[in-house]
Amino acid sequence: MCDENMTHVNARRELSGADQTKLATQLGATEVPDQPVTWSDLAGRIEPDRSPTLAAAGATIRGELAERLDGEVLERERDRLAARIERLPEVRETGVPNEPHGCYEAVADPGWRLYEHLAEGEFFEHLDEALPRFTPAHIERTARELVLTTPLSAALDDVGFDESEKTALLIAVANDADRLARWVPSNQIPDGVEFDTTTVPPLHRRAMGGALLWIRGLDRHLWQNEVLVTEEVLDAAIAHTKTMLGGLFLSATAACDLATTGRLTDEQVTAALAAGTAVQIVGQEELLHEVFYVTDETRAPSKLR
């Protein structure tokens, strides 16, 4: 179990200069500064996208889904998710879990309840129909709109994302076009593949459900492999968990807006949903490679040597 009184540790990952420069260039920043690139800095250097694509998708989603969602359920579980994100430093302080069902499983619980409610309303199927698939142009438009959406930036601030962590979310969206392009909506999988496409869940359901499954599996994985786990692996586990939950939080914020206030524009709803999914995809793939794949180079030294 997690101790309520534990001191917080900083497991924030450092962003490379190359990634920051690529992000600024991808988003068409008026000039690339010498100092580290941040979300707030980019918001003052880029222009909004004038394409109608995001607005059209958002209007369709709003029209089809607003009445299918329960705003009270979404707001309650989104608030609970926010509280779990804020407690992630405590999870890091525990180190290796002392049981196979522990802190990581607990932080994912509100996410599962959000996922189940969205699945009941066929939310994910409608997203596959309405949202463009991930292409470089769609990814750039999404990241650009995300940067310029003040309510989403403020929401991430409120749950403990600092400028570096928010910028890392942008990098996960804007700098991974090739990786994201491999995630195809279920209704666009080409004929002739070697599996039954009728059993493939919608893309956005795969992303959210996959992220939650990877987080849920962390307690057991770290507990079973304690002798192999280093501090760097634990830092990676918490960083990628925060990334995935941050993506889920963006998706939940958009869903809440659809069901309640309607403060976000149609473009902003589309950006939040597409970016949320993109972040969850990148986060789970990075978690797999940095935490679940333990190699001779990344494992802790053997105590028998």
C-alpha angles and dihedrals in degrees: 000000000000119000112233092212101050119131116247124252126201111236094165114145120230116243118227120238090233092056092049093049091048090050093052091047093046091054094046097244111191090238134356109239124223092231122072114295115243136183091249093049092050092049088065096045106048134070124228118259113255096202115120091218098095094044093050093049092047093050091051092049092048092050095048102038111029093087094043096061129079107224093196093056093045095049093047095050093040089055090049090049089051090053091051092050090053090054096054092102087062090053090053091050091058089064113197111014114250094216137032093248111047147103100346092050089050095052090054096052098092088046090057091051090050090048093050093049092048091048091052090056093049087243095151095049090054091050091054089053098044107034123075115245117255110283127153091256094049092046092051092049090048095050092045093052091045092055091051096048104097096188091058093047090049092048090055090048089054094057095049107270109145123204093270093051093046089050089051088057089053090049090052089055103038105033101048104063094136093051093046092047089065089065103084125189110253091241091056101050105126123243119260099045118142097248140059105271092195090073095052112107120228114281096248091049090051090051097049097038091045093051091050093048092052091050091047090053095054097084093056095040095051093040093051093045099040094132090057099044120105130191088255091057090050090050090051092048093054095041094052092042089055090047093052094045089048089055091048089049090055091051091047091049090055092046091050090051091052091052099040134010105012090211094140119080120238089257091052093049090053092047093049093049096044094043092046091055093044092052092049091051095050092042095054094046091050091047090053093053099038101037112018096040102067111184134184088260096052102035124099114263115268114258089215094068 
